[in-house]
Amino acid sequence: MRHAISTTEDSVAARVGMVGAGQLARMSLAPATALGIDLHLLAEADSDSAAQIARRVTIGDHRRPDDLLAFAKGVDVVTFDHELVAPEHLEALAAEGHVLRPAPASKRFAQDKRHQRERLGALGLPLPAFATVAAATEVEHFAEANGWPVVVKAARGGYDGRGVWVMDSSAEVAARWPECTAAGALLVEAFVTIERELAVLVARRPGGQAAVYLITETVQADGICHELLVPARVTPGRAAEATELGLRIAEIVDVAGVMAVELFETTDGLVINELACRPHNSGHWTIEGAATSQFANHLRAVLDWPLGSTALMADAAVTVNVLGPPDGVDPRDRLPAALALDGVSVHLYGKAARPGRKLGHVTVLGDDLADALSRARHAAALLTGEATS
């Protein structure tokens, strides 16, 4: 393990350790600095997005218990920018007396889809029909009862479309079953016909104080989030229902920190899709668009400090993700063109350009959602080369 320089004991308000050094950690650095927090990162490599610019970095492996333990000893509280730390490693850290927020029991709701579905389903929360499966024939039997297509999911480890397979027939199940089983334990769910996808971001302190952001509408393609629209284009009644559901789940999970509840809106109502117990890409708009960003409120929450206002700073906020263009050109090479546009905030993650990879995002605030969306799309297009002026 490689350790970066230390700070003096009296120079910081608190020491927070974040396991992971991706773009979520990178966007946590500015609010940590503003609050006098020593944010110490456990990174896999110096080239990780946040490790490139952080002052306190340990190079280590979250899959190695010894690395996690050594890292935890140097901070007041441990939190995360991903869901990949094995549950048994989290339990071991907690057993050694280290403060983990969210706690292992809370984290399990995001890490283990079977556990999440069973617990929330037992409480009567809105979920798609589901079953655990260990054989292709069990998927076929589920489809006979619930109809095709069906969705097969890895119980652990899937994200951004990975570990999710939409199956239209028995023949497709048979052909793709080896790929599915390589992911480990599996669930099958009924396919949900959706009108739109929504996200509820809740920040919650260990004692239960919670703050919720305006409902975000997420626009997805190929399992990847492309756009965020705030406020979501839903009725006030639906927004209130989603807010209430997000707060209830945060209480059930007993989360400490930021949690994202991904929802499907259907003709019959809301259906829970996924949970994330960490800052989330559906909240990137909060950096400029909310009085207190999700990253600042996550740090406050894990330290059990008072939460900041989640008020929207304009009538509308839109974020468009910047994905690596097909030509492989780095958006940093096209940055001046996007910066020339008024009212556009650009965030680039310092990641090597690769077609389809998330490399950054742009956010635009405005008086009108459609206009903000148009301007944000144009800025993103300038960065990817889809537009030249």
C-alpha positions in Angstrom: 0.0 0.0 0.0 1.2 3.5 -0.8 0.2 6.4 1.6 0.2 10.0 0.7 1.2 12.8 3.0 -0.7 13.3 6.3 -2.3 16.4 7.7 -1.7 17.7 11.2 -4.2 16.7 13.9 -5.6 20.2 14.4 -5.9 21.2 10.8 -9.1 19.4 9.9 -12.6 19.1 11.3 -12.9 15.4 10.7 -11.3 12.5 8.9 -13.4 10.6 6.4 -12.2 7.6 4.5 -13.8 6.9 1.2 -13.3 3.4 -0.3 -13.0 4.0 -4.0 -11.6 6.9 -6.0 -13.8 7.2 -9.0 -15.7 10.2 -10.2 -18.0 10.2 -7.2 -15.0 10.5 -4.9 -13.6 13.2 -7.2 -16.8 15.3 -6.8 -16.7 14.8 -3.1 -13.3 16.5 -2.8 -14.5 20.1 -3.2 -17.2 20.0 -0.5 -14.8 18.2 1.8 -12.3 21.0 1.4 -15.0 23.6 2.0 -16.0 21.9 5.2 -12.5 21.4 6.5 -12.8 17.6 6.2 -9.7 15.5 5.5 -11.1 13.1 2.8 -8.7 10.1 2.5 -9.2 7.8 -0.5 -8.5 4.1 -1.0 -7.7 4.0 -4.6 -6.6 1.1 -6.8 -4.2 3.2 -8.8 -2.8 6.7 -9.0 -4.7 7.1 -12.3 -8.1 6.7 -10.7 -10.3 9.7 -11.3 -10.1 11.1 -7.7 -6.6 9.9 -7.0 -5.3 12.3 -9.6 -6.2 15.3 -7.6 -6.7 14.2 -4.0 -4.2 15.1 -1.3 -4.7 12.0 0.8 -4.6 8.7 -1.1 -3.8 5.2 -0.2 -3.1 2.8 -3.0 -4.7 -0.6 -2.1 -7.2 -3.2 -3.0 -10.8 -3.2 -1.5 -10.8 -6.9 -2.0 -8.0 -7.4 0.5 -9.1 -7.3 4.2 -5.7 -6.2 5.4 -5.8 -3.2 3.0 -9.2 -2.2 4.3 -8.3 -2.6 7.9 -5.1 -0.5 7.6 -7.1 2.2 5.7 -9.9 2.3 8.3 -7.4 2.8 11.2 -6.4 6.2 9.9 -9.9 7.8 9.7 -12.9 8.6 11.9 -15.5 7.1 9.6 -15.4 5.0 6.5 -17.8 5.5 3.6 -17.9 4.4 -0.1 -18.1 5.5 -3.7 -19.1 2.1 -4.9 -20.9 -1.1 -3.8 -18.1 -3.6 -4.5 -16.6 -4.2 -1.0 -17.5 -7.8 0.0 -20.1 -7.9 2.8 -17.9 -10.2 4.9 -15.1 -7.6 4.7 -17.5 -4.9 5.8 -18.7 -7.0 8.7 -15.1 -7.6 9.7 -14.3 -3.9 9.8 -17.3 -3.2 11.9 -16.4 -6.0 14.3 -13.0 -4.3 14.8 -14.8 -1.2 16.0 -14.6 0.9 12.9 -17.5 3.2 12.1 -18.9 2.4 8.7 -21.6 4.6 7.2 -23.7 3.2 5.7 -23.4 0.2 8.0 -22.9 -3.3 6.5 -26.6 -4.2 7.1 -27.7 -1.1 5.2 -25.1 -1.6 2.4 -26.5 -5.2 1.9 -29.7 -3.7 0.5 -27.7 -2.3 -2.4 -25.3 -5.2 -2.8 -27.6 -8.1 -2.6 -30.7 -7.8 -4.9 -32.2 -11.0 -3.5 -32.0 -9.6 0.0 -33.4 -6.3 -1.1 -36.4 -7.8 -3.0 -37.3 -10.2 -0.2 -37.1 -7.6 2.6 -39.0 -4.8 0.7 -41.5 -7.3 -0.7 -42.3 -8.6 2.7 -43.2 -5.0 3.7 -45.6 -4.7 0.8 -43.5 -2.2 -1.2 -44.1 -2.0 -4.9 -41.8 -4.4 -6.7 -41.9 -6.4 -10.0 -42.7 -10.1 -9.6 -39.5 -11.9 -9.0 -38.0 -15.3 -8.0 -34.5 -16.7 -7.4 -33.4 -19.1 -10.1 -30.6 -21.6 -10.4 -31.6 -23.3 -13.8 -32.8 -22.1 -17.2 -35.9 -24.2 -16.8 -36.8 -22.1 -13.7 -36.7 -19.0 -15.8 -39.0 -20.6 -18.3 -41.4 -21.6 -15.6 -41.4 -18.0 -14.3 -42.1 -16.7 -17.9 -45.0 -19.1 -18.2 -46.6 -17.6 -15.2 -45.6 -13.9 -15.8 -45.2 -13.7 -19.6 -42.2 -12.9 -21.9 -40.0 -11.0 -21.9 -38.3 -11.5 -18.5 -35.3 -9.9 -16.9 -32.5 -12.0 -15.4 -30.3 -10.2 -13.0 -27.1 -11.0 -11.1 -28.0 -10.9 -7.4 -24.7 -9.2 -6.7 -22.3 -6.9 -8.6 -24.4 -5.6 -11.5 -24.5 -1.9 -12.5 -24.8 0.3 -15.6 -26.6 -2.5 -17.5 -24.0 -5.1 -16.5 -25.4 -8.2 -14.9 -28.8 -7.7 -16.5 -30.3 -9.7 -19.4 -33.6 -9.2 -21.0 -34.8 -12.5 -22.4 -37.6 -12.9 -25.0 -37.8 -16.7 -25.4 -36.8 -20.1 -24.0 -34.3 -20.3 -26.9 -32.6 -17.0 -25.8 -32.4 -18.2 -22.2 -30.7 -21.4 -23.3 -28.2 -19.6 -25.5 -27.3 -17.0 -22.8 -27.5 -19.1 -19.7 -23.8 -19.8 -19.4 -23.1 -16.0 -19.5 -25.7 -15.5 -16.8 -24.4 -18.2 -14.5 -20.9 -16.9 -14.7 -22.2 -13.9 -12.7 -23.1 -16.0 -9.7 -26.5 -16.2 -8.0 -29.4 -15.0 -10.1 -32.9 -13.5 -9.9 -35.6 -13.4 -12.6 -38.1 -10.5 -12.7 -41.1 -9.7 -14.7 -40.5 -7.2 -17.5 -41.9 -3.8 -16.5 -43.4 -1.5 -19.2 -42.4 2.0 -18.1 -43.5 5.5 -18.9 -40.4 7.1 -17.4 -37.6 6.4 -14.9 -37.2 8.4 -11.7 -34.7 8.7 -8.9 -35.2 9.8 -5.3 -32.1 11.1 -3.5 -32.3 11.0 0.3 -29.6 12.2 2.6 -30.0 10.8 6.1 -28.1 11.1 9.4 -27.6 8.1 11.7 -30.2 9.4 14.1 -32.9 9.6 11.4 -32.9 13.2 10.3 -33.4 13.1 6.5 -33.5 15.6 3.6 -34.8 14.7 0.2 -34.1 16.3 -3.1 -36.6 17.1 -5.8 -37.5 14.0 -7.9 -35.1 13.5 -10.8 -36.2 12.1 -14.1 -33.5 9.9 -15.6 -33.2 9.2 -19.3 -31.5 5.8 -19.9 -30.1 4.1 -23.0 -28.4 0.7 -23.2 -28.4 0.6 -19.4 -26.5 3.9 -19.0 -27.9 7.1 -17.7 -27.7 9.9 -20.4 -29.8 12.8 -19.0 -31.2 14.1 -15.7 -34.2 16.4 -15.7 -35.3 18.3 -12.6 -38.0 18.7 -11.7 -39.2 15.4 -13.2 -42.1 15.6 -15.7 -44.6 14.0 -13.4 -47.8 15.2 -11.6 -47.4 16.7 -8.1 -49.2 13.7 -6.7 -46.7 11.3 -8.3 -43.8 13.4 -7.1 -45.2 13.3 -3.6 -45.7 9.6 -3.8 -42.1 9.0 -5.0 -40.8 11.3 -2.2 -42.7 9.4 0.5 -41.5 6.1 -0.9 -37.9 7.2 -0.9 -38.0 8.4 2.7 -39.7 5.2 3.8 -37.1 3.0 2.1 -34.3 5.1 3.7 -35.8 4.5 7.1 -36.2 0.7 6.4 -32.6 0.5 5.2 -31.5 2.7 8.1 -29.1 4.4 5.8 -26.5 6.9 6.9 -25.4 9.0 4.0 -26.9 9.5 0.6 -29.2 6.9 -0.8 -30.7 6.8 -4.3 -33.9 4.9 -5.0 -34.4 4.2 -8.7 -38.1 3.9 -9.7 -40.1 3.0 -12.7 -43.3 5.0 -13.3 -45.9 2.8 -15.0 -49.5 3.2 -15.9 -50.3 1.4 -12.6 -48.0 3.4 -10.4 -44.4 3.3 -9.1 -42.2 0.2 -9.1 -38.9 0.0 -7.3 -36.0 -0.8 -9.6 -32.7 -0.4 -7.7 -31.1 1.1 -4.6 -27.7 2.7 -4.2 -26.3 3.5 -0.7 -23.8 6.2 -1.8 -23.8 9.4 -3.9 -25.3 8.5 -7.2 -25.1 9.7 -10.8 -28.7 10.8 -10.7 -27.6 13.5 -8.3 -24.9 15.2 -10.3 -27.2 18.1 -11.0 -27.1 19.0 -7.3 -23.6 20.4 -7.6 -24.9 23.6 -9.2 -28.6 22.9 -9.0 -29.3 22.5 -5.3 -28.4 24.7 -2.3 -26.4 21.8 -0.9 -25.0 19.1 -3.2 -25.5 15.4 -2.7 -21.8 15.1 -2.1 -21.8 17.8 0.7 -24.8 16.2 2.3 -23.3 12.8 2.1 -20.3 14.0 4.1 -22.4 15.8 6.6 -24.6 12.7 7.0 -21.8 10.2 7.6 -20.3 12.6 10.2 -23.7 13.0 11.8 -23.6 16.8 11.1 -26.8 18.9 10.3 -27.9 18.5 6.7 -28.0 21.3 4.3 -31.0 22.6 2.3 -31.9 20.6 -0.8 -33.8 23.5 -2.4 -33.6 23.9 -6.2 -31.6 26.9 -7.2 -33.5 27.6 -10.4 -36.8 26.7 -12.0 -35.1 23.8 -13.9 -31.8 21.9 -13.8 -30.6 19.5 -16.5 -27.5 17.3 -16.6 -26.3 15.5 -19.7 -23.6 12.9 -19.4 -20.6 13.1 -21.7 -19.8 9.6 -23.1 -16.6 8.8 -25.1 -17.3 9.5 -28.8 -16.8 6.9 -31.5 -13.7 8.6 -32.8 -12.0 8.1 -29.5 -11.1 11.8 -29.2 -10.8 13.1 -25.6 -13.5 15.7 -24.8 -10.8 17.7 -23.1 -9.5 18.5 -26.5 -12.9 20.2 -27.3 -13.4 21.9 -23.9 -13.0 25.5 -25.0 -16.0 25.2 -27.4 -18.3 24.1 -24.6 -17.0 26.7 -22.1 -17.8 29.4 -24.6 -21.5 28.7 -24.0 -23.2 30.9 -21.3 -24.6 29.1 -18.2 -22.9 25.7 -18.8 -21.0 24.0 -16.1 -18.6 21.3 -17.3 -17.2 18.5 -15.2 -14.6 16.1 -16.7 -13.5 13.1 -14.7 -9.9 12.8 -15.8 -10.5 9.3 -17.4 -8.9 8.0 -20.5 -11.2 8.4 -23.5 -12.8 5.3 -24.8 -16.0 5.1 -26.9 -19.1 4.8 -24.7 -17.2 5.5 -21.4 -18.6 8.0 -19.0 -16.0 10.8 -19.2 -17.9 13.7 -17.6 -21.1 15.7 -17.6 -22.5 19.2 -18.2 -25.2 20.9 -16.2 -27.4 23.8 -17.1 -29.8 25.8 -14.9 -32.7 27.8 -16.3 -36.2 29.1 -16.3 -37.5 26.4 -18.6 -36.8 22.7 -18.6 -36.9 22.3 -22.4 -34.5 25.2 -23.0 -32.1 24.0 -20.3 -32.1 20.5 -21.9 -31.4 21.9 -25.4 -28.5 23.9 -24.1 -27.0 21.0 -22.1 -27.3 18.7 -25.1 -25.6 21.2 -27.3 -22.7 21.6 -24.8 -22.3 17.8 -24.5 -22.4 17.5 -28.3 -19.6 20.1 -28.6 -17.5 18.0 -26.2 -18.0 14.7 -28.1 -17.7 16.3 -31.6 -21.3 15.7 -32.6 -21.6 19.5 -32.9 -19.0 21.9 -34.1 -20.6 25.3 -33.2 
